[in-house]
Amino acid sequence: MAVVFSSRQIKRTRSLLARFNAVLHAARFYPAQHPIERALVQDLMEVIHEYHAEGADLPLTFFEGELLLGENLLPDDSIMFEQLIRDMSSTGVGSITFGRGLTVDELHRAMRVIGVDSEKAASTEGGLPRMLVDADVEHVSVGAVAAVDKTATIASGVEPEVARRSYSTALDLMREMDRAVHTAQPVSAARIQGVVQGLIDSIVGNRHAILELSGLKSYDEYTYFHSVNVTILSLTLGSSITQDQRFLSALGCGALMHDLGKVSIDVDVLNKPGTLSPDEWSTIREHPVQGAEVAARVPGLDRASLVVILEHHMRYDTTGYPVVKGSRTRPHLASRILGIADAYDAMTSNRTYSPARLQSEAMEVLVENMGTAFDPVLVRLFVNTLGAYPPRSVVRLSDGDIAVVLSANSDDITRPRVRAIADANGVLHEPLDIDLLSDAEAREIVGCLDPAGLDIDIEDYLSDLHESAGAPGGAEETPDPVSQPGASR
C-alpha cells in the first residue's frame, strides 16, 4: 500500500530536492570525498532522515516533466526543478527511493552513481541499477517510471450499479449547471467536487464498469454526455499516473466543466454543419477563456481546475488556443490529459459536422499526432489503458465471429476480453465471453466494424448496462484546425 504523506512532509520536499540537486552538481565537479561534497551529502542525509524517523521510506518519481512524492503530485516543485527532472530523465531514472536504514556513506556512494552522465549510464550493462549494486548500495533504488497498476483491483470492488449511479448523477449535474449558467444562478463547488469524487471512487474500484459507461452517447444531449465521458476518460488516464486526490479532483472538476464557455455561443454556430467563417471561428476559440471565467465565479472551486479549462485546446506543441504571447511553456499535465480525452470522445461521437469514427481509428489519430497535438507519453498510457480496441468496440474475430470488446488486457493491448454475439454472416447466437489473451483457439481481432451498419445495439450485449444511465441534450461542438485533430471545437 502506498504511503500517504502529510502536508508537512510534502512541503519539506522542496528542501530535499534543493539539497539533492546540489549533491548531484557537486558529484560532477568535485572528486570523491571532497570536503564540499561530503558536507552537501550530510545536509541531504539530514532531511532524508526526517522522513525515515517518521516511519516512511522516501520515494520520488520523475514523470514527463512532473515530480511526485509517493503518489502526491508536486506541481510547483515540478516547475522549480525542471532541469533536475530533465537530468534524471537523461540517465533513464524514472524513480528514486531512499529506504530506511540508509547511512551517510551509502548515500555518498549512491549519489556518485546517480550523478553519472547519460553516456556512461547508457553504456553500462544493467544501467544505474547495476551500478548501484556494484557500489554496494542497498537502501537506494532507481527504476524507470511506471504507471500505477490498477489491474489487481479493477475486477472487483465497486459494483456496476454504483458506477451507473455515479454516471447518472454526473449527467444530472451537467443539466443543472447548464440551467444555472443560463439563468445566472450560483453553482455549488461542493456538489461538483462530490460528483467528481464519486467518479474517482468508481474508477479506482471498478475501472471496467465505468469505462464501459463512458461510451454512452446521445446526439440530442451531446454536450452533457460528452462532458461526463471526457471526465471519466481523463480521470482514468490521470489515475494511471498518480492517486493524488487533489490532482484528480482538480482534473475531474476541470474536465466536467471544460465546455461551460459554450453556453454563451449561438447554437447555430456550434451546430453548423459546414465550414465556419473567420468570425465564427474567433467566437468558438473564446470558449476556454469564457469557461474559465464562469468557473472562477464558483466559490470554493480549486483554482487548478481553471487552468485545465483554460488550456484544454492549447495542444502539446502550444500551437492551439488561447494563444499565450511570448510563452512556449507546455500546458499543465492535467490539461494535456484532458486534451487527449476530449479528442477521443469527440472523434467517436456523431456530430452535425462529423460522423463518429471507429474507436480503433480514433486511437490511430491520437498516435499519429503524438508530439504535436498530444503528449506522446500520455497517448501511450491512454492506448495501454483502453487498449488498441477500446471497450464497446465491435470487432470481427479471425474465425469470422462478431464480438463486442469488454475490457483491455494490459499484457497485450491487441488482445482484449470480448463477448462474441454473432457468426460470420451476422446471425446472432448465444453470447460467449472470450479472453483473447488466453483463448484456446488462438482467435484474434482482424478489424473493427460499424455497429450501425450491422443493426446492433451494443447495450443489449453489455450485461452491466441493461439499466440506462439517464436520458440523453445540449449543444454540439466543432473541430478546430489548430486544436486537437478531430477534437471538439
C-alpha positions as CSV (number, residue, x, y, z in Angstrom):
1,M,0.0,0.0,0.0
2,A,1.3,3.5,-0.9
3,V,2.3,5.7,1.9
4,V,0.2,8.8,2.4
5,F,2.4,11.8,3.1
6,S,1.3,14.7,5.3
7,S,1.2,18.3,4.1
8,R,4.2,19.0,6.3
9,Q,6.1,16.2,4.6
10,I,5.1,17.4,1.2
11,K,6.2,20.9,2.0
12,R,9.6,19.6,3.2
13,T,10.2,18.1,-0.3
14,R,11.4,21.4,-1.6
15,S,14.3,21.4,0.8
16,L,15.0,17.8,-0.1
17,L,15.1,18.5,-3.8
18,A,17.3,21.5,-3.4
19,R,19.9,19.5,-1.4
20,F,19.6,16.5,-3.8
21,N,20.3,18.8,-6.8
22,A,23.3,20.4,-5.0
23,V,24.8,17.0,-4.3
24,L,24.4,15.9,-8.0
25,H,26.2,19.0,-9.2
26,A,29.0,18.5,-6.6
27,A,29.4,14.9,-7.6
28,R,30.0,16.0,-11.2
29,F,32.5,18.8,-10.4
30,Y,34.4,17.5,-7.3
31,P,36.5,14.4,-6.8
32,A,35.1,11.7,-4.4
33,Q,35.5,12.5,-0.7
34,H,36.0,16.2,-1.4
35,P,35.0,18.2,1.8
36,I,32.4,20.3,0.0
37,E,30.7,17.2,-1.5
38,R,30.8,15.4,1.9
39,A,29.2,18.4,3.6
40,L,26.4,18.5,1.0
41,V,25.7,14.8,1.3
42,Q,25.5,15.2,5.1
43,D,22.9,18.0,4.6
44,L,20.9,15.8,2.2
45,M,21.0,12.9,4.7
46,E,19.6,15.1,7.5
47,V,16.4,15.8,5.5
48,I,16.1,12.2,4.4
49,H,16.5,11.1,8.0
50,E,13.5,13.3,9.0
51,Y,11.2,11.1,6.7
52,H,12.8,7.9,8.0
53,A,12.3,9.0,11.6
54,E,8.6,9.3,10.8
55,G,8.5,5.7,9.6
56,A,8.5,6.4,5.9
57,D,10.7,5.4,3.0
58,L,11.2,8.3,0.6
59,P,10.0,7.6,-3.0
60,L,10.5,10.3,-5.7
61,T,9.1,9.9,-9.2
62,F,10.1,12.0,-12.3
63,F,7.3,11.7,-14.8
64,E,7.1,13.6,-18.1
65,G,8.1,16.9,-16.6
66,E,6.4,16.3,-13.3
67,L,7.6,15.4,-9.8
68,L,5.8,13.2,-7.4
69,L,6.4,12.3,-3.7
70,G,4.9,8.9,-3.5
71,E,1.6,9.5,-5.2
72,N,1.4,13.2,-4.4
73,L,1.9,15.4,-7.4
74,L,4.2,18.4,-6.8
75,P,3.2,21.0,-9.5
76,D,5.1,24.0,-8.0
77,D,8.3,22.0,-7.4
78,S,8.0,20.5,-10.9
79,I,8.4,24.0,-12.3
80,M,11.2,25.0,-9.9
81,F,13.2,21.8,-10.5
82,E,12.6,21.4,-14.2
83,Q,16.3,20.9,-15.0
84,L,16.6,18.3,-12.3
85,I,13.8,16.3,-13.9
86,R,15.5,16.6,-17.3
87,D,18.8,15.4,-15.8
88,M,17.1,12.4,-14.2
89,S,15.4,11.5,-17.5
90,S,18.6,11.7,-19.5
91,T,20.1,9.0,-17.4
92,G,17.0,6.8,-17.5
93,V,15.9,7.5,-14.0
94,G,12.1,7.5,-13.6
95,S,12.1,7.0,-9.8
96,I,14.4,7.0,-6.8
97,T,13.6,5.5,-3.4
98,F,15.7,6.3,-0.3
99,G,14.9,3.4,2.0
100,R,15.1,3.3,5.8
101,G,18.5,2.1,7.1
102,L,20.4,4.3,4.7
103,T,23.7,5.7,6.1
104,V,25.7,8.7,5.1
105,D,28.5,6.7,3.5
106,E,26.0,4.6,1.5
107,L,24.2,7.8,0.4
108,H,27.5,9.2,-0.8
109,R,28.2,6.1,-2.9
110,A,24.7,6.2,-4.3
111,M,24.9,9.9,-5.3
112,R,28.2,9.3,-7.1
113,V,26.4,6.7,-9.2
114,I,23.2,8.7,-9.7
115,G,25.3,11.7,-10.8
116,V,27.0,10.0,-13.7
117,D,26.5,11.4,-17.2
118,S,23.9,9.9,-19.6
119,E,26.5,8.3,-21.9
120,K,28.1,6.3,-19.0
121,A,24.6,5.3,-17.8
122,A,23.6,4.1,-21.3
123,S,26.9,2.3,-21.9
124,T,26.9,0.3,-18.7
125,E,25.3,-3.1,-18.8
126,G,22.3,-3.1,-16.5
127,G,22.4,0.7,-16.2
128,L,22.2,2.6,-12.9
129,P,20.5,-0.3,-11.0
130,R,23.5,-2.5,-11.8
131,M,25.9,0.3,-10.9
132,L,24.3,0.8,-7.5
133,V,24.6,-2.9,-6.7
134,D,28.3,-2.8,-7.7
135,A,28.8,0.2,-5.4
136,D,27.3,-1.8,-2.5
137,V,24.3,0.4,-2.2
138,E,21.4,-1.5,-0.6
139,H,19.0,1.2,0.6
140,V,18.7,3.4,-2.5
141,S,17.0,2.1,-5.6
142,V,16.3,3.6,-9.0
143,G,13.8,2.5,-11.7
144,A,12.1,3.5,-14.9
145,V,8.9,5.4,-14.5
146,A,5.8,3.2,-14.4
147,A,2.1,3.9,-14.4
148,V,0.1,3.0,-11.4
149,D,-1.0,-0.6,-11.8
150,K,-4.7,-1.0,-11.1
151,T,-5.2,-4.4,-12.7
152,A,-5.3,-6.0,-9.3
153,T,-8.4,-4.1,-8.3
154,I,-10.4,-3.4,-11.4
155,A,-12.0,-6.9,-11.5
156,S,-13.8,-6.4,-8.2
157,G,-14.7,-3.6,-5.7
158,V,-17.3,-1.1,-6.8
159,E,-20.4,-2.8,-8.2
160,P,-21.6,-1.9,-11.7
161,E,-24.7,-0.4,-10.2
162,V,-22.6,2.1,-8.3
163,A,-20.8,3.0,-11.5
164,R,-24.1,3.6,-13.2
165,R,-25.3,5.8,-10.4
166,S,-22.1,7.8,-10.5
167,Y,-22.5,8.3,-14.2
168,S,-26.2,9.3,-13.9
169,T,-25.5,11.7,-11.1
170,A,-22.8,13.4,-13.2
171,L,-25.3,13.7,-16.1
172,D,-27.9,15.3,-13.8
173,L,-25.2,17.8,-12.6
174,M,-24.4,18.8,-16.1
175,R,-28.0,19.6,-16.8
176,E,-28.2,21.6,-13.5
177,M,-25.0,23.5,-14.3
178,D,-26.3,24.3,-17.8
179,R,-29.5,25.7,-16.4
180,A,-27.6,27.6,-13.6
181,V,-25.3,29.3,-16.1
182,H,-28.1,30.3,-18.4
183,T,-30.1,31.8,-15.5
184,A,-27.1,33.3,-13.7
185,Q,-27.7,31.1,-10.7
186,P,-24.9,30.0,-8.3
187,V,-23.2,26.7,-8.8
188,S,-22.1,24.7,-5.8
189,A,-18.4,23.7,-5.7
190,A,-19.1,21.1,-3.1
191,R,-21.6,19.5,-5.3
192,I,-19.3,19.4,-8.3
193,Q,-16.4,18.0,-6.2
194,G,-18.7,15.4,-4.6
195,V,-19.8,14.2,-8.0
196,V,-16.2,14.0,-9.3
197,Q,-15.2,12.1,-6.1
198,G,-17.9,9.6,-6.9
199,L,-16.4,9.1,-10.4
200,I,-12.9,8.8,-9.0
201,D,-14.1,6.1,-6.5
202,S,-15.8,4.2,-9.3
203,I,-12.7,4.3,-11.5
204,V,-10.4,3.2,-8.6
205,G,-12.9,0.5,-7.5
206,N,-14.0,-0.9,-10.9
207,R,-12.4,0.7,-13.9
208,H,-14.0,-1.8,-16.4
209,A,-17.6,-0.9,-15.4
210,I,-17.1,2.9,-15.6
211,L,-15.2,2.7,-18.9
212,E,-18.0,0.8,-20.5
213,L,-20.3,3.6,-19.5
214,S,-18.0,6.2,-20.9
215,G,-19.0,5.0,-24.4
216,L,-22.6,6.0,-23.9
217,K,-23.6,8.7,-26.4
218,S,-26.6,10.9,-27.1
219,Y,-27.0,13.0,-30.2
220,D,-29.7,15.2,-28.5
221,E,-27.7,15.7,-25.3
222,Y,-24.2,15.6,-26.8
223,T,-22.7,18.2,-24.5
224,Y,-23.8,16.6,-21.3
225,F,-22.7,13.0,-22.3
226,H,-19.5,14.3,-23.8
227,S,-18.5,16.2,-20.7
228,V,-19.2,13.2,-18.4
229,N,-17.4,10.8,-20.8
230,V,-14.4,13.1,-21.1
231,T,-14.3,13.4,-17.3
232,I,-14.2,9.6,-16.9
233,L,-11.5,9.2,-19.6
234,S,-9.4,12.0,-18.1
235,L,-9.7,10.5,-14.5
236,T,-8.9,7.0,-15.8
237,L,-5.7,8.3,-17.5
238,G,-4.8,10.6,-14.6
239,S,-5.2,7.8,-12.0
240,S,-2.8,5.6,-14.0
241,I,-0.2,8.2,-13.2
242,T,-1.0,9.3,-9.7
243,Q,-3.5,8.7,-6.9
244,D,-3.1,12.2,-5.5
245,Q,-6.6,13.2,-4.6
246,R,-6.2,17.0,-5.1
247,F,-4.8,16.5,-8.6
248,L,-7.5,14.1,-9.6
249,S,-10.2,16.3,-8.1
250,A,-9.0,19.4,-9.9
251,L,-8.6,17.4,-13.1
252,G,-12.1,15.9,-12.8
253,C,-13.8,19.2,-12.0
254,G,-12.0,20.9,-14.9
255,A,-13.0,18.1,-17.3
256,L,-16.6,18.2,-16.2
257,M,-16.7,22.0,-16.7
258,H,-14.4,22.3,-19.7
259,D,-17.1,23.3,-22.2
260,L,-19.2,25.7,-20.0
261,G,-17.8,28.6,-22.0
262,K,-20.0,27.4,-24.9
263,V,-23.2,28.4,-23.1
264,S,-22.9,31.9,-24.5
265,I,-22.3,30.8,-28.1
266,D,-25.1,30.7,-30.6
267,V,-26.3,27.1,-31.0
268,D,-26.4,27.6,-34.8
269,V,-22.7,28.3,-34.8
270,L,-21.9,25.3,-32.5
271,N,-24.0,23.0,-34.7
272,K,-23.1,24.5,-38.1
273,P,-22.6,21.5,-40.5
274,G,-20.3,23.4,-42.9
275,T,-17.1,25.4,-42.7
276,L,-17.1,28.1,-40.1
277,S,-16.4,31.7,-41.1
278,P,-13.4,33.5,-39.6
279,D,-15.7,35.4,-37.2
280,E,-17.4,32.2,-36.1
281,W,-14.0,30.6,-35.5
282,S,-13.0,33.6,-33.4
283,T,-16.1,33.1,-31.3
284,I,-15.5,29.4,-30.9
285,R,-11.9,30.0,-29.8
286,E,-13.1,32.2,-26.9
287,H,-14.9,29.4,-25.1
288,P,-11.9,28.2,-23.0
289,V,-11.4,31.7,-21.6
290,Q,-15.1,32.2,-21.1
291,G,-15.4,28.8,-19.4
292,A,-12.5,29.6,-17.0
293,E,-14.3,32.9,-16.2
294,V,-17.5,31.0,-15.4
295,A,-15.6,28.6,-13.2
296,A,-13.8,31.4,-11.5
297,R,-17.1,32.6,-10.1
298,V,-17.7,29.3,-8.3
299,P,-16.7,29.9,-4.7
300,G,-14.5,27.1,-3.2
301,L,-13.5,25.6,-6.6
302,D,-9.9,24.6,-6.7
303,R,-8.1,27.2,-8.9
304,A,-6.2,24.4,-10.6
305,S,-9.4,23.4,-12.3
306,L,-9.4,26.9,-14.0
307,V,-6.1,26.1,-15.6
308,V,-7.4,22.8,-17.0
309,I,-10.4,24.6,-18.5
310,L,-8.3,27.4,-20.0
311,E,-5.7,25.1,-21.6
312,H,-7.6,22.1,-22.9
313,H,-7.3,23.3,-26.5
314,M,-3.7,24.6,-26.3
315,R,-2.0,21.4,-27.7
316,Y,1.2,19.8,-26.6
317,D,3.2,21.9,-29.0
318,T,1.5,25.1,-27.8
319,T,0.0,26.0,-31.3
320,G,-3.6,25.7,-30.2
321,Y,-5.7,28.3,-28.4
322,P,-5.9,30.5,-26.4
323,V,-2.5,31.8,-27.5
324,V,-0.2,33.0,-24.7
325,K,2.1,35.6,-26.3
326,G,5.8,35.1,-25.7
327,S,5.3,31.7,-24.0
328,R,6.3,28.3,-25.3
329,T,5.6,26.6,-22.0
330,R,3.7,23.3,-22.4
331,P,0.2,23.1,-21.0
332,H,-0.1,21.6,-17.5
333,L,-0.1,17.9,-17.2
334,A,-3.8,17.8,-16.3
335,S,-4.6,20.0,-19.4
336,R,-2.7,17.6,-21.6
337,I,-4.6,14.7,-20.2
338,L,-7.9,16.4,-20.8
339,G,-6.9,17.3,-24.4
340,I,-6.5,13.6,-25.2
341,A,-9.7,12.5,-23.6
342,D,-11.6,15.4,-25.3
343,A,-10.3,14.5,-28.7
344,Y,-11.0,10.8,-28.3
345,D,-14.6,11.2,-27.2
346,A,-15.3,13.8,-29.8
347,M,-14.0,11.6,-32.6
348,T,-16.1,8.7,-31.5
349,S,-19.3,10.7,-31.4
350,N,-21.8,11.7,-34.1
351,R,-21.8,15.4,-34.6
352,T,-23.7,17.6,-37.1
353,Y,-20.4,18.3,-38.9
354,S,-18.6,15.0,-38.5
355,P,-19.7,11.3,-38.3
356,A,-18.4,9.1,-35.5
357,R,-15.1,7.3,-36.2
358,L,-14.5,3.7,-35.1
359,Q,-12.7,3.6,-31.7
360,S,-9.6,2.0,-33.3
361,E,-9.5,4.8,-35.9
362,A,-9.6,7.4,-33.1
363,M,-6.7,5.7,-31.4
364,E,-4.7,5.8,-34.6
365,V,-5.3,9.6,-34.9
366,L,-4.0,10.1,-31.4
367,V,-0.9,8.1,-32.2
368,E,-0.3,9.9,-35.5
369,N,-0.4,13.2,-33.7
370,M,1.9,12.3,-30.8
371,G,4.4,15.1,-30.2
372,T,2.4,17.7,-32.0
373,A,-1.2,17.9,-30.7
374,F,-0.8,15.3,-28.0
375,D,1.8,14.4,-25.3
376,P,3.4,11.2,-26.6
377,V,3.9,9.6,-23.1
378,L,0.2,10.2,-22.2
379,V,-1.0,8.9,-25.5
380,R,0.9,5.6,-25.0
381,L,-0.6,5.4,-21.5
382,F,-4.1,6.1,-22.9
383,V,-3.7,3.3,-25.5
384,N,-2.3,0.9,-23.0
385,T,-5.2,1.6,-20.6
386,L,-8.1,1.4,-23.1
387,G,-6.4,-1.0,-25.5
388,A,-6.0,-0.8,-29.3
389,Y,-9.7,-1.8,-29.4
390,P,-11.4,0.2,-26.5
391,P,-14.4,-1.1,-24.6
392,R,-17.6,-1.1,-26.6
393,S,-15.8,-1.6,-29.9
394,V,-17.5,-4.0,-32.3
395,V,-14.9,-6.3,-33.9
396,R,-14.6,-9.2,-36.2
397,L,-12.6,-12.2,-35.0
398,S,-10.3,-14.4,-37.1
399,D,-12.9,-17.2,-37.0
400,G,-15.5,-14.8,-38.5
401,D,-17.5,-14.2,-35.3
402,I,-18.6,-10.7,-34.5
403,A,-17.9,-9.5,-30.9
404,V,-18.2,-6.6,-28.5
405,V,-15.0,-5.6,-26.6
406,L,-15.5,-5.7,-22.9
407,S,-12.1,-4.6,-21.5
408,A,-8.4,-4.3,-22.3
409,N,-5.6,-6.7,-21.4
410,S,-2.6,-4.8,-20.1
411,D,-0.2,-7.6,-21.2
412,D,-1.3,-7.3,-24.8
413,I,-3.4,-4.3,-25.9
414,T,-4.4,-6.0,-29.2
415,R,-6.0,-9.0,-27.3
416,P,-8.8,-7.7,-25.2
417,R,-11.6,-9.5,-23.4
418,V,-14.6,-9.7,-25.8
419,R,-18.2,-11.0,-26.0
420,A,-18.9,-12.9,-29.2
421,I,-22.5,-12.3,-30.3
422,A,-22.9,-13.3,-33.9
423,D,-21.5,-15.6,-36.6
424,A,-19.6,-14.6,-39.7
425,N,-23.0,-13.9,-41.5
426,G,-24.2,-11.7,-38.8
427,V,-26.7,-14.2,-37.4
428,L,-27.0,-13.7,-33.6
429,H,-26.1,-16.5,-31.3
430,E,-25.8,-17.0,-27.5
431,P,-23.2,-14.5,-26.2
432,L,-19.8,-16.1,-25.4
433,D,-17.2,-14.3,-23.3
434,I,-13.6,-14.8,-24.6
435,D,-10.3,-13.7,-23.2
436,L,-8.2,-13.4,-26.4
437,L,-5.0,-13.4,-24.4
438,S,-5.6,-17.0,-23.2
439,D,-8.1,-18.2,-25.9
440,A,-7.5,-21.9,-26.5
441,E,-8.4,-21.4,-30.2
442,A,-5.9,-18.5,-30.5
443,R,-8.5,-16.2,-32.1
444,E,-7.5,-12.6,-32.8
445,I,-9.2,-9.4,-34.0
446,V,-9.0,-8.8,-37.7
447,G,-10.7,-5.4,-37.7
448,C,-13.3,-3.0,-36.3
449,L,-16.9,-2.8,-37.5
450,D,-19.5,-0.1,-37.5
451,P,-22.4,-1.3,-35.2
452,A,-24.8,1.0,-37.1
453,G,-24.2,-0.9,-40.3
454,L,-24.9,-4.2,-38.5
455,D,-28.0,-3.0,-36.8
456,I,-26.5,-4.0,-33.4
457,D,-27.4,-2.2,-30.2
458,I,-24.3,-2.6,-28.1
459,E,-26.3,-2.0,-24.9
460,D,-28.1,-5.3,-25.4
461,Y,-24.8,-7.2,-25.1
462,L,-23.2,-5.5,-22.2
463,S,-24.9,-7.2,-19.2
464,D,-23.8,-4.5,-16.8
465,L,-25.5,-1.8,-18.7
466,H,-29.1,-3.0,-19.1
467,E,-30.3,-0.1,-17.0
468,S,-29.9,3.2,-18.7
469,A,-27.5,5.7,-17.1
470,G,-30.0,8.5,-17.8
471,A,-31.9,10.2,-20.5
472,P,-29.7,11.8,-23.0
473,G,-29.5,17.2,-24.5
474,G,-27.3,20.1,-25.2
475,A,-25.3,21.9,-27.9
476,E,-22.7,20.4,-30.1
477,E,-19.1,21.1,-30.7
478,T,-16.9,21.8,-33.7
479,P,-13.4,20.8,-34.8
480,D,-10.6,23.4,-34.9
481,P,-7.8,23.3,-37.5
482,V,-5.2,24.2,-34.9
483,S,-6.7,22.3,-32.0
484,Q,-6.6,18.6,-31.3
485,P,-7.2,16.7,-34.5
486,G,-10.8,15.5,-34.6
487,A,-11.5,17.2,-31.3
488,S,-14.5,19.2,-30.3
489,R,-14.4,22.9,-31.2
